[in-house]
Amino acid sequence: MRVIDDPEPYELKDPVVVDGLAVRTTNADEADPRRARIPALWERLYQEGHSAAAEGPVFGVYTDYSTDVTGPYTLIVGGASAAVSPAPPLMRVLIPAGRYLAFTSKGDVPSAVVAGWQGVWEYFARPGAPQRAYTTDFELYDPSTLYEVRIFIAAADSPWRRDWAG
């Protein structure tokens, strides 16, 4: 698998409403296969047919961060929705319009996803890197690029954000 080292600036012009299945977890739990909840969440999404409701890309939306990379967060996996409200057991989350840093990882899923997040953590651990906002981040799985995941990270105010044309 291949991870692009430096992210690209990306502006999401319109918010995206995502309906999907949710779990609350931590990176420490996800590192332990006995406590990991994310693989079962994705499996459930596909086994129960919820992904069929998604017309187009599938999203993994990370939100409700309690602190930072070490604290609990909520992950909602699903598709963009125009429904008035989500049908149970689905939950709704809004990906806000705004500026993100986009990381790309290529290879087999889920290995490419794990490598992509490792690239994100390494990038933000670098001296002089912008600070993460810990608001809403998301993964994008586009059916036209089966062996690629894009990870979009909301960054706090930084030189990256000031330099973007808007």
C-alpha positions as a Markdown table, in Angstrom:
| # | Residue | x | y | z |
|---|---|---|---|---|
| 1 | Met | 0.0 | 0.0 | 0.0 |
| 2 | Arg | 1.0 | 3.6 | -0.6 |
| 3 | Val | 0.3 | 6.6 | 1.5 |
| 4 | Ile | 0.9 | 10.1 | 0.1 |
| 5 | Asp | 3.1 | 11.8 | 2.6 |
| 6 | Asp | 1.8 | 15.3 | 2.6 |
| 7 | Pro | -1.9 | 16.1 | 2.5 |
| 8 | Glu | -3.5 | 18.3 | -0.1 |
| 9 | Pro | -5.7 | 21.3 | 0.9 |
| 10 | Tyr | -9.4 | 20.5 | 0.1 |
| 11 | Glu | -12.4 | 22.7 | 0.4 |
| 12 | Leu | -15.8 | 21.0 | 0.9 |
| 13 | Lys | -18.1 | 23.6 | -0.6 |
| 14 | Asp | -21.4 | 22.2 | 0.7 |
| 15 | Pro | -22.1 | 20.2 | 3.8 |
| 16 | Val | -22.9 | 16.5 | 3.4 |
| 17 | Val | -25.6 | 14.7 | 5.4 |
| 18 | Val | -24.6 | 11.1 | 6.2 |
| 19 | Asp | -27.0 | 8.5 | 7.6 |
| 20 | Gly | -25.3 | 5.4 | 9.0 |
| 21 | Leu | -24.5 | 3.1 | 11.8 |
| 22 | Ala | -22.6 | 4.5 | 14.8 |
| 23 | Val | -20.2 | 3.4 | 17.5 |
| 24 | Arg | -18.3 | 5.2 | 20.2 |
| 25 | Thr | -14.7 | 4.0 | 20.6 |
| 26 | Thr | -11.1 | 5.0 | 21.2 |
| 27 | Asn | -7.9 | 4.4 | 19.2 |
| 28 | Ala | -6.6 | 2.3 | 22.1 |
| 29 | Asp | -9.6 | 0.0 | 21.9 |
| 30 | Glu | -9.2 | -0.2 | 18.1 |
| 31 | Ala | -5.5 | -1.3 | 18.5 |
| 32 | Asp | -6.7 | -4.3 | 20.5 |
| 33 | Pro | -8.5 | -6.9 | 18.3 |
| 34 | Arg | -10.4 | -8.1 | 21.3 |
| 35 | Arg | -11.9 | -4.6 | 22.0 |
| 36 | Ala | -12.0 | -3.2 | 18.5 |
| 37 | Arg | -15.5 | -2.1 | 17.4 |
| 38 | Ile | -14.9 | -0.6 | 14.0 |
| 39 | Pro | -14.5 | -3.8 | 12.0 |
| 40 | Ala | -17.8 | -5.1 | 13.3 |
| 41 | Leu | -19.5 | -1.8 | 12.4 |
| 42 | Trp | -18.4 | -2.0 | 8.8 |
| 43 | Glu | -19.3 | -5.6 | 8.6 |
| 44 | Arg | -22.8 | -4.8 | 10.0 |
| 45 | Leu | -23.2 | -2.0 | 7.5 |
| 46 | Tyr | -22.7 | -4.4 | 4.5 |
| 47 | Gln | -24.4 | -7.5 | 6.0 |
| 48 | Glu | -27.6 | -5.7 | 6.9 |
| 49 | Gly | -27.7 | -4.0 | 3.5 |
| 50 | His | -27.5 | -0.4 | 4.8 |
| 51 | Ser | -24.8 | 0.4 | 2.2 |
| 52 | Ala | -27.3 | -0.3 | -0.6 |
| 53 | Ala | -29.1 | 2.9 | 0.5 |
| 54 | Ala | -26.0 | 4.9 | -0.2 |
| 55 | Glu | -26.1 | 6.2 | -3.7 |
| 56 | Gly | -22.4 | 6.8 | -4.5 |
| 57 | Pro | -19.6 | 7.1 | -2.1 |
| 58 | Val | -19.6 | 5.6 | 1.4 |
| 59 | Phe | -18.3 | 7.7 | 4.3 |
| 60 | Gly | -16.7 | 7.0 | 7.7 |
| 61 | Val | -17.4 | 10.2 | 9.8 |
| 62 | Tyr | -15.4 | 10.8 | 13.0 |
| 63 | Thr | -17.1 | 13.2 | 15.3 |
| 64 | Asp | -17.9 | 14.0 | 19.0 |
| 65 | Tyr | -14.2 | 13.9 | 19.9 |
| 66 | Ser | -13.9 | 14.2 | 23.7 |
| 67 | Thr | -10.3 | 15.4 | 23.6 |
| 68 | Asp | -7.7 | 14.4 | 21.0 |
| 69 | Val | -6.2 | 11.3 | 19.4 |
| 70 | Thr | -6.2 | 9.6 | 22.8 |
| 71 | Gly | -9.9 | 10.2 | 23.7 |
| 72 | Pro | -13.2 | 8.7 | 22.8 |
| 73 | Tyr | -14.9 | 9.6 | 19.5 |
| 74 | Thr | -18.0 | 8.6 | 17.6 |
| 75 | Leu | -17.7 | 6.9 | 14.1 |
| 76 | Ile | -20.7 | 6.9 | 11.8 |
| 77 | Val | -20.4 | 4.8 | 8.6 |
| 78 | Gly | -22.9 | 5.2 | 5.8 |
| 79 | Gly | -23.9 | 7.2 | 2.8 |
| 80 | Ala | -25.0 | 10.6 | 1.9 |
| 81 | Ser | -28.7 | 11.1 | 2.4 |
| 82 | Ala | -31.5 | 13.4 | 1.3 |
| 83 | Ala | -34.1 | 11.7 | 3.6 |
| 84 | Val | -36.0 | 13.8 | 6.0 |
| 85 | Ser | -34.8 | 11.7 | 8.9 |
| 86 | Pro | -32.8 | 8.5 | 9.1 |
| 87 | Ala | -34.6 | 5.1 | 9.4 |
| 88 | Pro | -33.6 | 3.2 | 12.6 |
| 89 | Pro | -31.1 | 1.9 | 13.4 |
| 90 | Leu | -29.3 | 4.6 | 11.4 |
| 91 | Met | -28.1 | 7.8 | 12.9 |
| 92 | Arg | -27.4 | 11.2 | 11.1 |
| 93 | Val | -24.3 | 13.3 | 11.1 |
| 94 | Leu | -23.4 | 16.4 | 9.2 |
| 95 | Ile | -20.0 | 16.9 | 7.6 |
| 96 | Pro | -19.7 | 20.6 | 7.6 |
| 97 | Ala | -18.6 | 22.6 | 4.6 |
| 98 | Gly | -15.1 | 23.9 | 5.2 |
| 99 | Arg | -11.4 | 23.4 | 4.6 |
| 100 | Tyr | -9.8 | 20.1 | 5.3 |
| 101 | Leu | -6.4 | 18.4 | 4.8 |
| 102 | Ala | -6.9 | 15.4 | 2.5 |
| 103 | Phe | -4.7 | 12.3 | 2.9 |
| 104 | Thr | -4.7 | 9.5 | 0.3 |
| 105 | Ser | -3.9 | 5.9 | 0.9 |
| 106 | Lys | -3.9 | 3.2 | -1.8 |
| 107 | Gly | -4.1 | -0.5 | -1.4 |
| 108 | Asp | -6.3 | -3.2 | -0.1 |
| 109 | Val | -8.9 | -2.2 | 2.5 |
| 110 | Pro | -8.7 | -2.3 | 5.5 |
| 111 | Ser | -4.8 | -2.2 | 5.3 |
| 112 | Ala | -4.9 | 1.0 | 3.3 |
| 113 | Val | -7.2 | 2.6 | 5.9 |
| 114 | Val | -4.9 | 1.7 | 8.8 |
| 115 | Ala | -1.8 | 2.9 | 6.9 |
| 116 | Gly | -3.7 | 6.1 | 6.0 |
| 117 | Trp | -4.5 | 6.9 | 9.6 |
| 118 | Gln | -0.9 | 6.1 | 10.6 |
| 119 | Gly | 0.1 | 8.7 | 8.0 |
| 120 | Val | -2.3 | 11.2 | 9.5 |
| 121 | Trp | -0.9 | 10.7 | 13.0 |
| 122 | Glu | 2.7 | 10.9 | 11.8 |
| 123 | Tyr | 2.0 | 14.1 | 9.9 |
| 124 | Phe | 0.4 | 15.9 | 12.8 |
| 125 | Ala | 3.1 | 14.8 | 15.2 |
| 126 | Arg | 5.8 | 16.6 | 13.1 |
| 127 | Pro | 7.2 | 19.8 | 14.4 |
| 128 | Gly | 5.5 | 22.8 | 12.8 |
| 129 | Ala | 2.5 | 20.8 | 11.6 |
| 130 | Pro | -0.9 | 22.4 | 11.9 |
| 131 | Gln | -3.1 | 21.5 | 14.9 |
| 132 | Arg | -6.0 | 19.2 | 14.3 |
| 133 | Ala | -9.4 | 20.7 | 15.2 |
| 134 | Tyr | -11.0 | 17.5 | 16.5 |
| 135 | Thr | -14.4 | 18.5 | 15.2 |
| 136 | Thr | -15.4 | 16.4 | 12.2 |
| 137 | Asp | -13.1 | 14.3 | 10.1 |
| 138 | Phe | -14.1 | 11.8 | 7.4 |
| 139 | Glu | -13.0 | 9.0 | 5.2 |
| 140 | Leu | -14.3 | 8.8 | 1.6 |
| 141 | Tyr | -14.7 | 5.5 | -0.2 |
| 142 | Asp | -15.5 | 6.2 | -3.8 |
| 143 | Pro | -16.8 | 3.2 | -5.7 |
| 144 | Ser | -14.8 | 4.4 | -8.8 |
| 145 | Thr | -11.5 | 4.1 | -6.9 |
| 146 | Leu | -11.8 | 0.7 | -5.1 |
| 147 | Tyr | -8.2 | 0.6 | -3.8 |
| 148 | Glu | -8.1 | 4.1 | -2.5 |
| 149 | Val | -9.3 | 5.8 | 0.7 |
| 150 | Arg | -9.2 | 9.5 | 1.2 |
| 151 | Ile | -9.0 | 10.8 | 4.8 |
| 152 | Phe | -10.1 | 14.4 | 5.3 |
| 153 | Ile | -8.9 | 16.1 | 8.6 |
| 154 | Ala | -10.2 | 19.4 | 9.9 |
| 155 | Ala | -7.3 | 21.5 | 11.0 |
| 156 | Ala | -7.3 | 24.3 | 13.5 |
| 157 | Asp | -6.2 | 27.7 | 12.3 |
| 158 | Ser | -2.9 | 27.3 | 10.6 |
| 159 | Pro | -0.8 | 28.7 | 7.7 |
| 160 | Trp | -2.4 | 26.0 | 5.5 |
| 161 | Arg | -5.8 | 27.5 | 6.1 |
| 162 | Arg | -4.7 | 31.1 | 5.6 |
| 163 | Asp | -2.9 | 30.3 | 2.3 |
| 164 | Trp | -5.9 | 28.7 | 0.7 |
| 165 | Ala | -7.7 | 30.7 | -1.9 |
| 166 | Gly | -11.3 | 31.0 | -0.9 |
